[in-house]
Structures are given as structure tokens and as C-alpha cells.
Amino acid sequence: MYVCSCFGVTDKQVKEHAAAGACTPRQIASATKAGTDCGSCVRTIQGLLGRGACPRRELLEKGSAPAAVLAPEAQLAEAA
């Protein structure tokens, strides 16, 4: 099934990128461009990503991730 018709991105591709460590729609967009044109697929991408385990998020919560790896997410977490 196509998730992003603007760039022809499928749910399988989103799931593959998620399995490889992409935890947010922004990270999926960086890898596939999905969600960067009309934006109508962002909620679907969020649904596919769910609230499951995220290796990068787990490292952030434990405080053991290098700052360079999590810089954008770490800055957002600190600002909140």
C-alpha cells in the first residue's frame, strides 16, 4: 500500500526504515522524502511507527547516547 503518493513510498518501505532505526516521521522523511510535499501522509507514517521501542529513544532516556547521534532529539527533549 502506498503511504505517500507524492513520492511513491510504501508502508513496507516505512517499516523497513523504522526497523533500521528511524523513529519519527522526520527521520522517515529524511530517508524517503515522504511527508515533505503535501503532508497528508504524516499521520499514516506516525501510525505505522506507533509508540514501539525505538533504539535511539531508549538511548536518550538512559542518557548513554552520544550527543552527536541524538542532537536534534536531545535538544527537543531538554526544551520540553
Rosetta blueprint (number, residue, H / E / L):
1 M L
2 Y E
3 V E
4 C E
5 S L
6 C L
7 F L
8 G L
9 V E
10 T E
11 D H
12 K H
13 Q H
14 V H
15 K H
16 E H
17 H H
18 A H
19 A H
20 A L
21 G L
22 A L
23 C L
24 T L
25 P H
26 R H
27 Q H
28 I H
29 A H
30 S H
31 A H
32 T H
33 K L
34 A L
35 G L
36 T L
37 D L
38 C L
39 G L
40 S L
41 C L
42 V H
43 R H
44 T H
45 I H
46 Q H
47 G H
48 L H
49 L H
50 G L
51 R L
52 G L
53 A L
54 C L
55 P H
56 R H
57 R H
58 E H
59 L H
60 L H
61 E H
62 K H
63 G L
64 S L
65 A L
66 P L
67 A H
68 A H
69 V H
70 L H
71 A H
72 P H
73 E H
74 A H
75 Q H
76 L H
77 A H
78 E H
79 A H
80 A L
